Amino acid sequence: MSDRLDPVTEYLQNASALIDRLLATQLAQIERAGDLVANAIAADALVHVFGSGHSHILAEELFYRAGGLAAVDPILRDELMLHRSAVESTVLEREPGRGAAIFESLVVSPGDVLIVASNSGGNLVAAELASAAGAVGMPVVAIVSLEHASSSGSLRGGVSTLVELADVVIDNGGVAGDAAVSVPGVPAPVGPTSTVVGAAIVNAIAVRAVSQAVAAGHAPGVFSSSNMAGGDANNRELLGRYQGRVRSL
């Protein structure tokens, strides 16, 4: 009889262990990122969040949700997500100049922060966007898999990786290629971990930012559930403050 865990248990234990690993090894980086966001809140600035492919989910995770910061500007580009053409999105995220063009399309202000998620750390559009932000002095937080970024099999679309470009690098702990579970008889591994761990990372950053902003005397706007009493009234005030600044609102 095999001592191997069943695949579902293996995956869930792996995901749980990676969350525990964040607290053990990435807390200082998460706190640094949260402090940058707290500074943005104090300056009445915005937090721009980007990812292509499945990484765009992390931009949506921070945006317009119960318990989420109102000062979040998700950079959501249809051509780089999956609902229009998944295959085309892979082609376009490797196209030179696209990341720089996306940055030029943003309305940025002093004090803004950029959070970029790219599991490989070498995605060209993400690297270009981070480089453009850094060139104007905007702090950049990168969420990557350091194992993938340093893997000899990793594809690198740009000259520099997010690991080299970012002010703060948070390692999601994932394996190269993301999928973490092997099932006998299936050539490709299954069970990616970057999204579940990434969601924990961005929410931990937001929690740190809120606590630090309050400690510094600044009350950050936080959305409430629209399905709770008082939620609509709270959110209405925040929408009045941020509509026109955050395009997706």
Buried (B, 14 or more C-beta within 10 A) or exposed (E): EEEEEEBEEBBBEBBEEBBEBBEEEBEEBBBBBBBBBBBBBBBEBBBBBBBBBBBBBBBBBBBBBEEBBBBBBBBBBEBBBBEEEEEEBBEBBBBEEBBBEBBEEBEBEEBBBBBBBBBBBBBBBBBBBBBBBBEEEBBBBBBBBBBBBEBEEBEBBBEBBBBBBBBBBBBBBBBBBBBBBBEEEEEEBEBBBBBBBBBBBBBBBBBBBBBBBEEEEBEBBBBBBEEEEEBEEBBEEBBEBBEEBBEEB
